[in-house]
């Protein structure tokens, strides 16, 4: 089964997770559900992993109990979308039994290393539609980070480029900021 091939047709997240638990999904825990189709994203390069881990090390000391950092978390963004960003900051505030307003709204920020057009054309609209408040794309080829904010109607209303050495604030966490990309 190739990249993007359906497993038994278009799936919803519950069906995908059941197949994943049964070991019937190609790519296993790396697999994602995108528009009801199983996708197996490429493995990140060592340079991409290093950039994400370095950013995490700059953010983590500032988080305290307000957010938790997660690598490759499974974000349920819609009935047919379950994506795994390279890293996310997840809301750590107690919900006292309340469900999230939108499926992805527990993700305050997602971070991905840019891996071509799918990062912009496929993934960003799904994060925005799923309620993720902020997305950072680490573009190692160009040496900048693209920061997307103000989600609405399946897209982000704001895009800003940040260069190495510039600290980027996390909108949902006042006082938390880090260089998205260290000096390359």
N, C-alpha and C positions, 0 to 999 in steps of 0.2 A: 504494500500500500504506500503510495507516494505522498509527498507533502500536499496537504489540502484535500486529500481524498476523504470522503465521508465514511464513517463507520456505521453501516445500516441506515444511510440517509442523513438528513439534517437532525441533529441532536439538540436536546436542551441540556442544561448544566447537570440536572439530576441524573439523566441517562448517561452522560459522559462520565460522571464520578462513579457510577455503578460499574461501568465498563473498565474504568481505571482501576478500581478496587479488585476487579476480577482478573486483572492482568491482560486485558484484551485490547489495550490501546497502544499503538506503535509509539515508541519514544518514552513510554512509561511516565515517570513523574515530571519529565520535561515538557510533555504534551500540553497543549492549550486548546481551548474551544473558541473559535473565531467565526462568528456568524453561523453557528451550528455545525461547523466543519472542524475536524481534528487537524491541528497544525503542530509540527515539531520544529521549533525555532532552531537556528544554527547554534552551535556551541559558541560561547563568547571566547574571544582571543585572550591570551594572557594579559595583554595590554589593557583590554576592556575590563577584565576582572580587577586588575590593579587599580584602575581609575575609580571603579565603583567602591572598592574596599577602602581606598584612601579617602574618598568623600565620606563614607560611613564613619571612619575614624575621626574626622573633623566634626561631624554632626553629633555623634553619640554622647560625648561628655556634656552637651548642652540640653539634652532631652529631659532629664530627671524623670518624673512620672507623667509627663504630658503626652508623650508619644513613645512608641516602641519601634525599633528598627527591625526590618525583616528582609532577608535575601530571598528572592524568587518566590514571594508569597502568591498563593492562588487567590486572585481577586474576582469575585463573582460580580460582574458589571451589568449583566442583563441576562434574560432567560436563555440566550444562546451564546453568551460570551463569558469565558473564564480565562483571563490572561495572567501571565506571570512576569511582571516587570523584574528587572535585575535587582532592584531594591525598592522598598517603600517605607514611608513613615506612616504608621498606623495609629489611629486615635487610641490613646490609653485611658481616656476619661471614662469613669463608670457610667454605664447606660441604665443601671437599675432595672434591668429586664426589658427595656424598650428596644424595639427593633430599629435598625438604621433606617433613616428616611428613604434612602436609595441604596441599592445593593452595594455599590462601591464607595459609599460615603465614609466608610471607616478609614479609607486611605486619604491621608492629608496631602501626600506627595508621592509620586512615583518617579523613579529614576531609571533611565535606560541608556545604554551605549547605543549610538546610532548605527544601525545595520542596514542602511539603504532606505529605499522608498517605503517599505512596510512600516517603518517607525513613524513616518509622517502621514501616510495615506490611509493606513489601516488601523494602527494602534491608537494614535492620538484621538481620533473621533470617538473611539470606543471608551477611552478613559474619560473624555469630556461628557459623553452621554451617560456614563455610569456614575457620575457624581464625584470624580476625583478632582479636587480643587486646584491641583497644581501638578505639572509634569515637567521634568528636567530631562533633556536629551543631551548626553555628553557626546559631542562630535569630535572625536580624537583626530580625524583626518584634517579638519580645519582648525583645530585648537581652540574651540569655544564651546560654551554650553548654551543651548537654546532653552529658555524658560517660558513655559506656557501657563497662563492663568486666566481667570474669569471664564469658567466653562458655562456653556448654554447652548441649547439646540444642537447638540452633537459636535460642537467645535469650541476651541478656546478663543476668546476675544482679544487676548493680549499675548504678544510674542516679543521677548527681549533677548538679545545676545549678551552673554557675559564672557569676558576674557580671563585667562589665567591671572591670578593675583587679585581679582575682584570678588568680594564677598557677596553672596546672594542670600537674602533673607527668606525664611520660610513664612509665607503669608499667614498660615493658621497658627503659627507659634511665635508670637512677638518675642524678640530678643534672641532668636535662634538664627544664626547665619553662618555660612561657610563658603570657602572657595569651592565652586562646583568642580572646577578643574584646577589642580595645582599647576605650578609652572612645569611645562613639558620639557 
